[in-house]
């Protein structure tokens, strides 16, 4: 019985290693699938989650932590089997999201479907979240261009967070301050860097955004940056 178990475990580990190498070659996996694979990999190789949950603005770290921590006490062998099964269950839909090629969790930092659905379609904040350029142009007035919502976020924070390049460019042309800070001290550049929106990072830098502005935790956009490509752009603009 013991010998059979050892042989089985060795074969499973070999299969698991082969599948982890296959996963590294994949492109276009959805965030959800990437996180599920990540959690199972960590559980299989490190056991139950044994790290402290990352800070509030480490959105990638939090998502990865949750994916791993949610597996509880799942055994090493079960984690390997589930990892292999998940890989074998992938179909074309899982591989069609080409925007996710750069790594796990490239997304809006503030996405909340329920909150979005509750918004009024006549609200300028709703229009910004959904990238409705025509509606924002209709509703924007000089007295509200620099106003913030109850969380201290400006219109610029929201358009950057949702990756609306055209609308962001227009708001900047209308006088939105590139380095306006939310209630946590974060600028739109903090958001763009965290989400890894390279075109928006470039746009904000062109309009005077500073990669050295620190939030309330003492972190600048440069310090929270995980993308080497974006980091190179930020370093060039540090004064």
N, CA and C of each residue as an Amber inpcrd file, in Angstrom:
protein
   717
   0.8270000  -1.2020000   0.0000000   0.0000000   0.0000000   0.0000000
   0.8620000   1.2530000   0.0000000   1.8690000   1.3030000   0.8710000
   2.7410000   2.4660000   0.9640000   3.5260000   2.6520000  -0.3240000
   4.0420000   1.5150000  -0.8560000   4.8220000   1.6000000  -2.0930000
   3.9640000   2.1440000  -3.2280000   2.7290000   1.6680000  -3.3420000
   1.8380000   2.1460000  -4.3950000   1.5820000   3.6500000  -4.2490000
   1.4470000   4.0930000  -3.0050000   1.2040000   5.5130000  -2.7610000
   2.4110000   6.3540000  -3.1700000   3.5990000   5.8550000  -2.8830000
   4.8190000   6.5810000  -3.2430000   4.9320000   6.7040000  -4.7640000
   4.6590000   5.5890000  -5.4620000   4.7170000   5.6120000  -6.9220000
   3.6990000   6.5960000  -7.4730000   2.4920000   6.5700000  -6.9070000
   1.4350000   7.4910000  -7.3470000   1.8450000   8.9430000  -7.1160000
   2.3700000   9.2450000  -5.9570000   2.7940000  10.6130000  -5.6320000
   3.8960000  11.0890000  -6.5680000   4.8540000  10.2210000  -6.8500000
   5.9390000  10.6020000  -7.7480000   5.4180000  10.9010000  -9.1540000
   4.4980000  10.0870000  -9.6330000   3.9320000  10.3080000 -10.9580000
   3.1260000  11.6000000 -10.9980000   2.3710000  11.8490000  -9.9320000
   1.5690000  13.0640000  -9.8640000   2.4610000  14.3070000  -9.8760000
   3.5470000  14.2620000  -9.1350000   4.4670000  15.3980000  -9.0940000
   5.1040000  15.6450000 -10.4560000   5.4340000  14.5740000 -11.1750000
   6.0030000  14.7340000 -12.5140000   4.9720000  15.3550000 -13.4560000
   3.7420000  14.8450000 -13.3760000   2.6790000  15.4030000 -14.2220000
   2.4410000  16.8740000 -13.8880000   2.4090000  17.1800000 -12.6020000
   2.1710000  18.5500000 -12.1620000   3.2520000  19.4840000 -12.7010000
   4.4960000  19.0560000 -12.6350000   5.5970000  19.8720000 -13.1400000
   5.4480000  20.1280000 -14.6300000   5.0510000  19.1120000 -15.3730000
   4.8670000  19.2690000 -16.8110000   3.7680000  20.2880000 -17.1110000
   2.6970000  20.2270000 -16.3150000   1.5850000  21.1420000 -16.5600000
   1.9300000  22.5730000 -16.1630000   2.7380000  22.7470000 -15.1420000
   3.1380000  24.1110000 -14.7830000   3.9760000  24.7310000 -15.9040000
   4.7580000  23.9070000 -16.5740000   5.5530000  24.4090000 -17.7010000
   4.6500000  24.7590000 -18.8850000   3.5880000  23.9860000 -19.0600000
   2.6350000  24.2890000 -20.1360000   1.9110000  25.6050000 -19.8590000
   1.5710000  25.8300000 -18.6120000   0.8510000  27.0470000 -18.2410000
   1.6930000  28.2800000 -18.5380000   2.9830000  28.2070000 -18.3160000
   3.8650000  29.3560000 -18.5580000   3.8690000  29.7690000 -20.0240000
   3.5170000  28.8370000 -20.9050000   3.5270000  29.1380000 -22.3340000
   2.2040000  29.7210000 -22.8240000   1.1900000  29.7160000 -21.9560000
  -0.1290000  30.1890000 -22.3630000  -0.1840000  31.7060000 -22.3900000
  -0.9780000  32.2400000 -23.3170000  -1.2390000  33.6680000 -23.4010000
  -2.7440000  33.8920000 -23.4220000  -3.1670000  35.0200000 -22.8750000
  -4.5630000  35.4020000 -22.9910000  -5.5040000  34.8030000 -21.9740000
  -4.9980000  34.2190000 -20.8910000  -5.8860000  33.6770000 -19.8720000
  -6.6100000  34.8070000 -19.1540000  -7.8530000  34.5670000 -18.7860000
  -8.6020000  35.5650000 -18.0320000  -7.9980000  35.7380000 -16.6450000
  -8.2870000  36.8760000 -16.0210000  -7.8080000  37.1130000 -14.6620000
  -8.2500000  36.0030000 -13.7150000  -9.5210000  35.6210000 -13.8460000
 -10.0860000  34.6060000 -12.9490000  -9.3200000  33.2920000 -13.0570000
  -9.0460000  32.8620000 -14.2940000  -8.3350000  31.6050000 -14.5040000
  -6.9020000  31.6960000 -14.0030000  -6.2490000  32.8290000 -14.2830000
  -4.8770000  33.0010000 -13.8170000  -4.7960000  32.9270000 -12.2990000
  -5.7420000  33.5590000 -11.6360000  -5.7410000  33.5590000 -10.1720000
  -6.0070000  32.1620000  -9.6170000  -6.9060000  31.4430000 -10.2510000
  -7.2130000  30.0880000  -9.7910000  -5.9890000  29.1850000  -9.9450000
  -5.3180000  29.2930000 -11.0710000  -4.0970000  28.5110000 -11.2810000
  -3.0160000  28.9160000 -10.2810000  -2.8910000  30.2030000 -10.0400000
  -1.8930000  30.6880000  -9.0910000  -2.1500000  30.1230000  -7.6960000
  -3.4050000  30.2060000  -7.2430000  -3.7370000  29.7100000  -5.9100000
  -3.4440000  28.2280000  -5.7550000  -3.8110000  27.4500000  -6.7610000
  -3.5670000  26.0080000  -6.7150000  -2.0760000  25.6960000  -6.7530000
  -1.3320000  26.4690000  -7.5310000   0.1160000  26.2680000  -7.5950000
   0.7550000  26.5230000  -6.2330000   0.3910000  27.6290000  -5.6090000
   0.9600000  27.9630000  -4.3020000   0.5650000  26.9270000  -3.2540000
  -0.6690000  26.4740000  -3.3100000  -1.1280000  25.4750000  -2.3490000
  -0.3770000  24.1640000  -2.5330000  -0.1190000  23.8040000  -3.7840000
   0.5650000  22.5420000  -4.0700000   2.0440000  22.5950000  -3.7120000
   2.6510000  23.7600000  -3.8260000   4.0980000  23.8630000  -3.6180000
   4.4880000  24.4060000  -2.2480000   3.5810000  25.1670000  -1.6190000
   3.9150000  25.8040000  -0.3280000   2.9840000  25.4130000   0.8020000
   1.9010000  24.7160000   0.4840000   0.9340000  24.3920000   1.5180000
  -0.0700000  25.5120000   1.7140000  -0.7660000  25.5060000   2.8420000
  -1.7760000  26.5230000   3.1220000  -1.1460000  27.9060000   3.1880000
  -1.9410000  28.9100000   2.8490000  -1.4550000  30.2880000   2.8090000
  -0.8320000  30.6750000   4.1480000   0.3990000  31.1610000   4.1000000
   1.1370000  31.4560000   5.3320000   1.7480000  32.8530000   5.3160000
   1.1570000  33.7510000   4.5290000   1.6720000  35.1070000   4.4440000
   0.6270000  36.1010000   4.9280000   1.0660000  37.2960000   5.2530000
   0.1640000  38.3630000   5.6710000  -0.4940000  38.9810000   4.4480000
  -1.7600000  39.3080000   4.5730000  -2.4630000  39.9100000   3.4430000
  -1.8230000  41.2470000   3.0850000  -1.5430000  41.4710000   1.7910000
  -0.9040000  42.7210000   1.3650000  -1.7430000  43.9450000   1.7010000
  -1.1110000  45.1110000   1.6400000  -1.7660000  46.3590000   1.9700000
  -2.8730000  46.7300000   1.0070000  -3.6410000  47.7450000   1.3760000
  -4.8500000  48.1400000   0.6480000  -4.5970000  48.4380000  -0.8170000
  -3.4930000  49.1220000  -1.1300000  -3.2570000  49.5330000  -2.4990000
  -2.4420000  48.5290000  -3.2970000  -2.1160000  47.4030000  -2.7090000
  -1.4580000  46.3400000  -3.4610000  -2.5470000  45.4340000  -4.0220000
  -3.2170000  45.9090000  -5.0740000  -4.3900000  45.2100000  -5.5850000
  -4.0460000  43.8410000  -6.1560000  -2.9270000  43.7460000  -6.8510000
  -2.4990000  42.4500000  -7.3670000  -2.2090000  41.4930000  -6.2250000
  -1.4600000  41.9940000  -5.2450000  -1.0930000  41.1530000  -4.1130000
  -2.2990000  40.6540000  -3.3580000  -3.3010000  41.5130000  -3.1730000
  -4.5090000  41.1150000  -2.4650000  -5.2650000  40.0340000  -3.2290000
  -5.3810000  40.2000000  -4.5400000  -6.1010000  39.2150000  -5.3490000
  -5.4110000  37.8570000  -5.3070000  -4.0870000  37.8650000  -5.3870000
  -3.3340000  36.6190000  -5.3540000  -3.4100000  35.9730000  -3.9700000
  -3.3500000  36.8180000  -2.9390000  -3.4840000  36.3120000  -1.5730000
  -4.8370000  35.6220000  -1.3920000  -5.9110000  36.2780000  -1.8390000
  -7.2590000  35.7210000  -1.6790000  -7.4060000  34.3980000  -2.4250000
  -6.8020000  34.3210000  -3.6220000  -6.8940000  33.0860000  -4.4100000
  -6.2160000  31.9260000  -3.6880000  -5.1190000  32.1980000  -3.0440000
  -4.3940000  31.1570000  -2.3020000  -5.0850000  30.8650000  -0.9780000
  -5.4080000  31.8860000  -0.2310000  -5.9860000  31.7130000   1.0990000
  -7.3420000  31.0100000   1.0650000  -8.0780000  31.1790000  -0.0420000
  -9.4120000  30.5840000  -0.1500000  -9.3750000  29.0580000  -0.2010000
  -8.1970000  28.4800000  -0.4520000  -8.0810000  27.0260000  -0.5660000
  -7.9610000  26.3360000   0.7880000  -7.8030000  27.1130000   1.8350000
  -7.7980000  26.5480000   3.1790000  -6.7370000  25.4840000   3.3760000
  -7.1750000  24.2870000   3.7930000  -6.2550000  23.1860000   4.0810000
  -6.2170000  22.1360000   2.9720000  -6.5400000  22.5290000   1.7610000
  -6.5200000  21.5930000   0.6400000  -5.1490000  20.9180000   0.5540000
  -5.1550000  19.6050000   0.3790000  -3.8970000  18.8560000   0.3960000
  -3.0480000  19.1260000  -0.8350000  -1.7720000  18.7910000  -0.7350000
  -0.8390000  18.9680000  -1.8400000  -1.2960000  18.1880000  -3.0690000
  -1.6530000  16.9300000  -2.8760000  -2.0350000  16.0920000  -4.0170000
  -3.3340000  16.5800000  -4.6590000  -4.3100000  16.9640000  -3.8340000
  -5.5750000  17.4680000  -4.3900000  -5.3490000  18.7750000  -5.1480000
  -4.4510000  19.6010000  -4.6480000  -4.1460000  20.8610000  -5.3270000
  -3.5320000  20.5850000  -6.6970000  -2.6250000  19.6180000  -6.7590000
  -2.0030000  19.2660000  -8.0290000  -3.0380000  18.7200000  -9.0110000
  -3.8990000  17.8480000  -8.5200000  -4.9250000  17.2700000  -9.3830000
  -5.8770000  18.3440000  -9.9110000  -6.2710000  19.2820000  -9.0510000
  -7.1820000  20.3460000  -9.4660000  -6.5010000  21.2800000 -10.4620000
  -5.2240000  21.5110000 -10.2740000  -4.4520000  22.3420000 -11.2090000
  -4.4460000  21.6950000 -12.5950000  -4.1560000  20.4010000 -12.6370000
  -4.1240000  19.6720000 -13.9080000  -5.5080000  19.6400000 -14.5480000
  -6.5400000  19.3860000 -13.7350000  -7.9100000  19.3520000 -14.2510000
  -8.3240000  20.7130000 -14.8180000  -7.9240000  21.7880000 -14.1190000
  -8.2720000  23.1260000 -14.5940000  -7.6170000  23.4040000 -15.9470000
  -6.3650000  23.0420000 -16.0760000  -5.6720000  23.2340000 -17.3520000
  -6.4010000  22.4790000 -18.4650000  -6.7590000  21.2350000 -18.2060000
  -7.4050000  20.4160000 -19.2280000  -8.8110000  20.8800000 -19.5570000
  -9.4010000  21.7140000 -18.6910000 -10.7570000  22.2060000 -18.9290000
 -10.7740000  23.5060000 -19.7440000  -9.6020000  24.0920000 -19.9950000
  -9.5380000  25.3660000 -20.7100000 -10.0170000  25.2010000 -22.1440000
 -10.7680000  26.1920000 -22.6100000 -11.2030000  26.1820000 -23.9970000
 -10.8570000  27.5160000 -24.6410000 -11.3480000  27.7580000 -25.8440000
 -10.9850000  28.9710000 -26.5800000 -11.4040000  30.2300000 -25.8370000
 -12.5310000  30.1890000 -25.1320000 -12.9910000  31.3780000 -24.4070000
 -11.9790000  31.8030000 -23.3530000 -11.3040000  30.8200000 -22.7610000
 -10.3190000  31.1300000 -21.7270000  -9.0840000  31.7990000 -22.3170000
  -8.8580000  31.6000000 -23.6090000  -7.6210000  32.0740000 -24.2210000
  -7.8180000  33.2930000 -25.1040000  -9.0290000  33.8590000 -25.1060000
  -9.3190000  34.9520000 -26.0190000  -9.0650000  36.3410000 -25.4450000
  -8.7840000  36.4450000 -24.1610000  -8.6060000  37.7460000 -23.5390000
  -7.1590000  38.2020000 -23.6910000  -6.8140000  38.7260000 -24.8420000
  -5.4240000  39.0550000 -25.1570000  -4.8880000  40.2080000 -24.3210000
  -5.7670000  40.9930000 -23.6870000  -5.2950000  42.1140000 -22.8790000
  -4.6250000  41.6590000 -21.5970000  -4.7240000  40.3780000 -21.2790000
  -4.1820000  39.8880000 -20.0300000  -2.8050000  39.2390000 -20.1890000
  -2.1590000  39.4360000 -21.3350000  -0.9100000  38.7390000 -21.6020000
   0.2320000  39.1330000 -20.6750000   0.1810000  40.3120000 -20.0630000
   1.3170000  40.7900000 -19.2990000   1.3840000  40.2160000 -17.8900000
   0.3660000  39.5030000 -17.4550000   0.4650000  38.9180000 -16.1290000
  -0.8340000  38.9170000 -15.3740000  -0.7960000  38.3650000 -14.1820000
  -1.9930000  38.1950000 -13.3840000  -2.5460000  39.5350000 -12.9080000
  -3.8580000  39.6760000 -13.0210000  -4.6180000  40.7690000 -12.4280000
  -4.2520000  42.1380000 -12.9990000  -4.6580000  42.3560000 -14.1920000
  -4.5390000  43.6780000 -14.7900000  -5.9640000  44.1780000 -14.9500000
  -6.4380000  45.0130000 -14.0300000  -7.8530000  45.3540000 -14.0050000
  -8.0820000  46.6580000 -13.2710000  -9.3140000  47.1160000 -13.3300000
  -9.7130000  48.2680000 -12.5420000  -9.4990000  47.9960000 -11.0570000
  -9.0630000  49.0020000 -10.3240000  -8.8370000  48.8330000  -8.8930000
 -10.1120000  48.9860000  -8.0920000 -11.1290000  49.6040000  -8.6840000
 -12.3180000  49.9860000  -7.9280000 -13.5890000  49.3620000  -8.4770000
 -13.4800000  48.3650000  -9.3260000 -14.6530000  47.8390000 -10.0060000
 -15.6410000  47.2280000  -9.0330000 -16.8730000  47.6720000  -9.1010000
 -17.9400000  47.1780000  -8.2480000 -19.2200000  47.1490000  -9.0730000
 -19.5640000  45.9930000  -9.6670000 -20.7180000  45.9180000 -10.5510000
 -22.0080000  46.4100000  -9.9150000 -22.2440000  46.0780000  -8.6490000
 -23.4890000  46.4840000  -7.9930000 -23.5700000  47.9990000  -7.8690000
 -22.4380000  48.6120000  -7.5140000 -22.4250000  50.0660000  -7.3790000
 -22.6520000  50.7260000  -8.7310000 -22.0510000  50.1730000  -9.7770000
 -22.2130000  50.7410000 -11.1110000 -23.6540000  50.6570000 -11.5810000
 -24.2940000  49.5340000 -11.3130000 -25.6740000  49.3640000 -11.7400000
 -26.6020000  50.3220000 -11.0200000 -26.2320000  50.7190000  -9.8040000
 -27.0770000  51.6070000  -9.0100000 -26.9230000  53.0640000  -9.4280000
 -25.8760000  53.3730000 -10.1730000 -25.6490000  54.7510000 -10.6020000
 -26.7710000  55.2490000 -11.5020000 -27.0000000  56.5430000 -11.4450000
 -27.9410000  57.1710000 -12.3660000 -27.2600000  57.3990000 -13.6980000
 -27.9900000  57.1610000 -14.8050000 -27.3710000  57.3620000 -16.1100000
 -27.2250000  58.8470000 -16.4320000 -27.7530000  59.7050000 -15.5560000
 -27.6040000  61.1440000 -15.7490000 -26.4690000  61.7130000 -14.9130000
 -25.8030000  60.8710000 -14.1560000 -24.7400000  61.2730000 -13.2420000
 -23.4120000  61.3170000 -13.9800000 -22.6610000  62.4180000 -13.8110000
 -21.3790000  62.5380000 -14.5000000 -20.3780000  61.5060000 -14.0140000
 -20.5000000  61.0650000 -12.7520000 -19.6070000  60.0410000 -12.2270000
 -19.8450000  58.7140000 -12.9410000 -21.1100000  58.4110000 -13.1650000
 -21.4640000  57.2070000 -13.9110000 -20.9160000  57.2830000 -15.3280000
 -21.0590000  58.4440000 -15.9560000 -20.5640000  58.6240000 -17.3230000
 -19.0500000  58.4370000 -17.3930000 -18.3340000  58.9260000 -16.3770000
 -16.8800000  58.7440000 -16.3370000 -16.5100000  57.2870000 -16.1650000
 -17.2000000  56.6020000 -15.2810000 -16.8880000  55.1900000 -15.0380000
 -17.0810000  54.3520000 -16.3000000 -18.0520000  54.7530000 -17.1120000
 -18.3630000  53.9730000 -18.3100000 -17.7430000  54.5480000 -19.5720000
 -16.9380000  55.5780000 -19.4290000 -16.2350000  56.1210000 -20.5810000
 -17.1390000  56.7870000 -21.5910000 -18.2600000  57.3310000 -21.1300000
 -19.2240000  57.9870000 -22.0180000 -18.7700000  59.4240000 -22.2760000
 -17.9620000  59.6030000 -23.3080000 -17.3640000  60.9070000 -23.5860000
 -18.4260000  61.9610000 -23.8610000 -19.3920000  61.6220000 -24.6850000
 -20.4330000  62.5920000 -25.0430000 -21.2050000  63.0580000 -23.8110000
 -21.5240000  62.1320000 -22.9240000 -22.2900000  62.4880000 -21.7280000
 -21.4640000  63.3580000 -20.7880000 -20.1890000  63.0390000 -20.6360000
 -19.3290000  63.8490000 -19.7710000 -19.2070000  65.2580000 -20.3350000
 -19.0470000  65.3820000 -21.6360000 -18.9560000  66.7040000 -22.2510000
 -20.2440000  67.4950000 -22.0330000 -21.3470000  66.8040000 -22.0460000
 -22.6450000  67.4530000 -21.8380000 -22.8060000  67.9450000 -20.4030000
 -22.3020000  67.1640000 -19.4550000 -22.5460000  67.4580000 -18.0360000
 -21.4510000  68.2710000 -17.3670000 -20.2580000  68.2800000 -17.9420000
 -19.1370000  68.9430000 -17.2790000 -19.2750000  70.4640000 -17.3170000
 -19.0850000  71.0710000 -16.1560000 -19.0880000  72.5270000 -16.0340000
 -17.8410000  72.9430000 -15.2600000 -17.4120000  74.1780000 -15.3990000
 -16.1890000  74.6310000 -14.7250000 -16.2160000  74.4490000 -13.2110000
 -17.3890000  74.5260000 -12.6030000 -17.4530000  74.4420000 -11.1430000
 -17.3580000  73.0180000 -10.6110000 -17.4860000  72.0080000 -11.4820000
 -17.3960000  70.6310000 -10.9800000 -16.1760000  69.8830000 -11.5110000
 -15.3830000  70.5380000 -12.3620000 -14.2630000  69.8270000 -12.9770000
 -13.2470000  69.3520000 -11.9450000 -13.1270000  70.0940000 -10.8340000
 -12.1660000  69.7060000  -9.8060000 -12.8440000  69.1530000  -8.5470000
 -14.1510000  68.8980000  -8.6200000 -14.8360000  68.3400000  -7.4610000
 -14.4860000  66.8630000  -7.2940000 -14.7680000  66.3220000  -6.1160000
 -14.4930000  64.9150000  -5.8290000 -15.7400000  64.2570000  -5.2610000
 -15.7840000  62.9340000  -5.3230000 -16.9120000  62.2110000  -4.7450000
 -16.6760000  61.9990000  -3.2500000 -17.5330000  61.2240000  -2.5980000
 -17.4440000  61.0660000  -1.1470000 -16.1830000  60.3350000  -0.7080000
 -15.5370000  59.6100000  -1.6310000 -14.2660000  58.9540000  -1.3160000
 -13.0730000  59.8370000  -1.6800000 -13.3610000  61.0570000  -2.1200000
 -12.2830000  61.9660000  -2.4690000 -11.6980000  61.7250000  -3.8420000
 -12.3970000  60.9680000  -4.6890000 -11.8870000  60.6780000  -6.0290000
 -12.4340000  61.6770000  -7.0370000 -11.5650000  62.1420000  -7.8900000
 -11.9650000  63.0790000  -8.9340000 -12.4730000  62.3290000 -10.1530000
 -13.0000000  63.0980000 -11.1090000 -13.4050000  62.4900000 -12.3760000
 -12.2180000  61.8180000 -13.0380000 -11.0490000  62.4310000 -12.8970000
  -9.8380000  61.8770000 -13.5020000  -9.4740000  60.5300000 -12.8960000
  -9.6080000  60.4080000 -11.5760000  -9.3310000  59.1160000 -10.9320000
 -10.1870000  58.0080000 -11.5570000 -11.4580000  58.3160000 -11.7660000
 -12.3660000  57.2910000 -12.2620000 -12.0960000  56.9260000 -13.7220000
 -11.8270000  57.9160000 -14.5580000 -11.5810000  57.5810000 -15.9590000
 -10.2770000  56.8020000 -16.1240000  -9.2850000  57.1330000 -15.3130000
  -8.0210000  56.3880000 -15.3640000  -8.2290000  54.9750000 -14.8410000
  -8.9190000  54.8480000 -13.7260000  -9.1450000  53.5280000 -13.1420000
  -9.8430000  52.5960000 -14.1200000 -10.7650000  53.1380000 -14.9160000
 -11.5090000  52.3150000 -15.8620000 -10.8580000  52.2480000 -17.2370000
  -9.6670000  52.8340000 -17.3620000  -8.8720000  52.6990000 -18.5900000
  -9.5420000  53.3600000 -19.7940000 -10.1060000  54.5610000 -19.5730000
 -10.7320000  55.3070000 -20.6690000  -9.7550000  56.3780000 -21.1600000
  -8.9500000  56.0230000 -22.1380000  -7.8720000  56.8910000 -22.6000000
  -8.3920000  58.1810000 -23.2300000  -9.3550000  58.0550000 -24.1260000
  -9.8790000  59.2400000 -24.8220000 -10.4950000  60.2340000 -23.8350000
 -11.2820000  59.7280000 -22.8960000 -11.9410000  60.6010000 -21.9320000
 -10.9180000  61.2350000 -20.9850000  -9.9220000  60.4810000 -20.6020000
  -8.8670000  61.0270000 -19.7480000  -8.1510000  62.1700000 -20.4510000
  -7.8350000  61.9590000 -21.7070000  -7.1430000  62.9940000 -22.4810000
  -8.0020000  64.2530000 -22.5680000  -9.2870000  64.0900000 -22.7600000
 -10.1840000  65.2470000 -22.8680000 -10.2890000  65.9870000 -21.5390000
 -10.4120000  65.2510000 -20.4400000 -10.4990000  65.8970000 -19.1330000
  -9.2250000  66.6910000 -18.8200000  -8.0940000  66.1510000 -19.1680000
  -6.8410000  66.8650000 -18.9560000  -6.7900000  68.1430000 -19.7990000
  -7.3300000  68.0660000 -21.0070000  -7.3470000  69.2460000 -21.8810000
  -8.2930000  70.3150000 -21.3560000  -9.2520000  69.9130000 -20.5050000
 -10.2120000  70.8540000 -19.9310000  -9.7430000  71.4400000 -18.6030000
  -8.5780000  71.0480000 -18.1450000  -8.0350000  71.6400000 -16.9350000
  -7.9890000  70.7490000 -15.7160000  -8.3280000  69.4660000 -15.8550000
  -8.1930000  68.5540000 -14.7110000  -6.7140000  68.4770000 -14.3180000
  -6.4440000  68.6190000 -13.0380000  -5.0730000  68.5810000 -12.5440000
  -4.5750000  67.1450000 -12.5200000  -3.4540000  66.8820000 -13.1730000
  -2.9460000  65.5140000 -13.2950000  -2.6250000  64.8870000 -11.9500000
  -2.1750000  65.6880000 -10.9900000  -1.7520000  65.1440000  -9.6960000
  -2.7840000  65.3280000  -8.5870000  -4.0530000  65.5200000  -8.9400000
  -5.0810000  65.6080000  -7.9110000  -5.0760000  64.3190000  -7.0990000
  -5.2430000  64.4280000  -5.7840000  -5.1270000  63.2690000  -4.8960000
  -6.4820000  62.9030000  -4.3000000  -6.7080000  61.5990000  -4.1030000
  -7.9440000  61.1590000  -3.4600000  -7.7790000  61.1940000  -1.9410000
  -8.7530000  60.6740000  -1.2160000  -8.7200000  60.7590000   0.2470000
  -7.6030000  59.9270000   0.8610000  -7.0150000  59.0120000   0.0910000
  -5.8870000  58.2170000   0.5610000  -4.5500000  58.7840000   0.0800000
  -4.6140000  59.9250000  -0.6060000  -3.3910000  60.5570000  -1.0870000
  -2.9060000  60.0390000  -2.4250000  -3.6780000  59.1860000  -3.0710000
  -3.2500000  58.6030000  -4.3460000  -3.6550000  59.4850000  -5.5170000
  -2.7670000  59.5960000  -6.4820000  -3.0550000  60.3340000  -7.7050000
  -3.5640000  59.3730000  -8.7800000  -4.0060000  59.9600000  -9.8830000
  -4.4320000  59.1290000 -11.0190000  -3.2760000  58.2800000 -11.5180000
  -2.0530000  58.7920000 -11.3660000  -0.8920000  58.0230000 -11.8010000
  -0.6940000  56.7860000 -10.9260000  -0.9920000  56.8830000  -9.6390000
  -0.9710000  55.6980000  -8.7740000  -1.8980000  54.6170000  -9.3540000
  -3.0950000  55.0570000  -9.7660000  -4.0770000  54.1200000 -10.2930000
  -3.5790000  53.4860000 -11.5920000  -3.0810000  54.3290000 -12.5040000
  -2.6310000  53.8280000 -13.8080000  -1.4780000  52.8490000 -13.6660000
  -0.5600000  53.1440000 -12.7400000   0.5880000  52.2690000 -12.5140000
   0.1460000  50.9400000 -11.9100000  -0.7380000  51.0090000 -10.9200000
  -1.2180000  49.7920000 -10.2620000  -1.9420000  48.8750000 -11.2400000
  -2.7480000  49.4750000 -12.1230000  -3.4940000  48.6900000 -13.1090000
  -2.6500000  48.3020000 -14.3170000  -1.4350000  48.8930000 -14.4150000
  -0.5330000  48.6500000 -15.5330000  -1.1350000  49.0950000 -16.8650000
  -1.7040000  50.3110000 -16.8550000  -2.2450000  50.9190000 -18.0720000
  -1.1540000  51.8090000 -18.6780000  -0.2870000  51.2410000 -19.4620000
   0.8650000  51.9650000 -19.9920000   0.4860000  53.2120000 -20.7960000
  -0.4920000  53.1580000 -21.7300000  -0.8470000  54.3720000 -22.4660000
  -1.3000000  55.5070000 -21.5510000  -2.0280000  55.1650000 -20.4810000
  -2.4730000  56.1990000 -19.5450000  -1.3080000  56.7380000 -18.7210000
  -0.3740000  55.8750000 -18.3740000   0.8200000  56.3290000 -17.6590000
   1.5540000  57.3580000 -18.5130000   1.7420000  57.0550000 -19.7870000
   2.4230000  57.9750000 -20.6930000   1.6620000  59.2990000 -20.7980000
   0.3410000  59.2120000 -20.9370000  -0.4840000  60.4050000 -21.0750000
  -0.3910000  61.2960000 -19.8410000  -0.4930000  60.7040000 -18.6650000
  -0.4340000  61.4770000 -17.4280000   0.9360000  62.1310000 -17.2490000
   1.9830000  61.4050000 -17.5810000   3.3230000  61.9690000 -17.4810000
   3.4840000  63.1500000 -18.4390000   2.9120000  63.0180000 -19.6350000
   2.9830000  64.1120000 -20.6110000   2.2740000  65.3580000 -20.1080000
   1.2930000  65.1800000 -19.2240000   0.5320000  66.3090000 -18.6860000
   1.0140000  66.7170000 -17.2920000   2.2260000  66.3280000 -16.9490000
   2.8460000  66.8280000 -15.7370000   2.6650000  66.0070000 -14.4850000
   2.0750000  64.8250000 -14.5790000   1.9340000  63.9820000 -13.3910000
   3.3120000  63.5830000 -12.8710000   3.4530000  63.5700000 -11.5580000
   4.7460000  63.2450000 -10.9590000   4.7750000  61.8210000 -10.4210000
   5.7910000  61.0460000 -10.7970000   5.9320000  59.6890000 -10.2580000
   6.4870000  59.6720000  -8.8420000   6.7560000  60.8570000  -8.2860000
   7.3510000  60.9240000  -6.9470000   6.3480000  61.3130000  -5.8640000
   5.1160000  61.6850000  -6.2330000   4.1050000  62.0660000  -5.2420000
   3.7560000  60.8590000  -4.3840000   3.7860000  61.0160000  -3.0800000
   3.5360000  59.8970000  -2.1610000   2.1030000  59.9240000  -1.6360000
   1.5210000  58.7380000  -1.4760000   0.1980000  58.6390000  -0.8700000
   0.3280000  58.6370000   0.6510000  -0.7680000  58.3990000   1.3580000
  -0.7360000  58.4610000   2.8160000   0.1010000  57.3570000   3.4450000
   0.3650000  56.3010000   2.6860000   1.2310000  55.2220000   3.1770000
   2.6950000  55.4940000   2.8560000   2.9650000  56.6510000   2.2580000
   4.3350000  57.0010000   1.9320000   4.8550000  56.3640000   0.6610000
   3.9410000  55.9090000  -0.2050000   4.3490000  55.2190000  -1.4360000
   4.0760000  56.0860000  -2.6620000   5.0480000  56.2050000  -3.5220000
   4.8960000  56.9280000  -4.7800000   4.4870000  55.9440000  -5.8770000
   4.0070000  56.4490000  -7.0210000   3.7140000  55.5490000  -8.1430000
   4.9120000  54.6930000  -8.5150000   6.0900000  55.2810000  -8.4590000
   7.2990000  54.5270000  -8.7860000   7.5100000  53.3770000  -7.8100000
   7.2070000  53.5930000  -6.5450000   7.4500000  52.5810000  -5.5170000
   6.4400000  51.4400000  -5.5590000   5.2420000  51.6830000  -6.0970000
   4.2440000  50.6110000  -6.1700000   4.2440000  49.9190000  -7.5310000
   5.1020000  50.3840000  -8.4320000   5.1330000  49.8460000  -9.7940000
   5.7410000  48.4430000  -9.8160000   5.0790000  47.5090000 -10.5070000
   5.5800000  46.1460000 -10.6540000   5.9980000  45.8320000 -12.0820000
   5.6300000  46.6890000 -13.0180000   5.9600000  46.4670000 -14.4290000
   7.2930000  47.1220000 -14.7590000   8.2250000  46.3470000 -15.2550000
   9.5360000  46.8870000 -15.6130000   9.4220000  47.9300000 -16.7230000
   8.5460000  47.6850000 -17.6700000   8.3730000  48.6160000 -18.7800000
   7.8610000  49.9620000 -18.2840000   6.8730000  49.9250000 -17.4170000
   6.3250000  51.1710000 -16.8740000   7.3350000  51.8420000 -15.9500000
   8.0590000  51.0430000 -15.1850000   9.0680000  51.6010000 -14.2850000
  10.1070000  52.4190000 -15.0650000  10.4900000  51.9240000 -16.2410000
  11.4640000  52.6430000 -17.0500000  10.9470000  54.0260000 -17.4340000
   9.6610000  54.1100000 -17.7920000   9.0730000  55.3990000 -18.1410000
   9.0290000  56.3290000 -16.9330000   8.6990000  55.7790000 -15.7760000
   8.5990000  56.6080000 -14.5720000   9.9640000  57.1700000 -14.1810000
  10.9800000  56.3370000 -14.2270000  12.3110000  56.7610000 -13.8320000
  12.7820000  57.9390000 -14.6860000  12.4420000  57.9240000 -15.9650000
  12.8480000  59.0170000 -16.8610000  12.2080000  60.3330000 -16.4760000
  11.0670000  60.2640000 -15.7450000  10.3400000  61.4790000 -15.4040000
  10.5160000  61.9130000 -13.9630000  11.3400000  61.2010000 -13.2130000
  11.6060000  61.6130000 -11.8340000  12.5200000  62.8270000 -11.8470000
  12.1240000  63.8350000 -11.1190000  12.9380000  65.0560000 -11.0880000
  13.5920000  65.2340000  -9.7400000
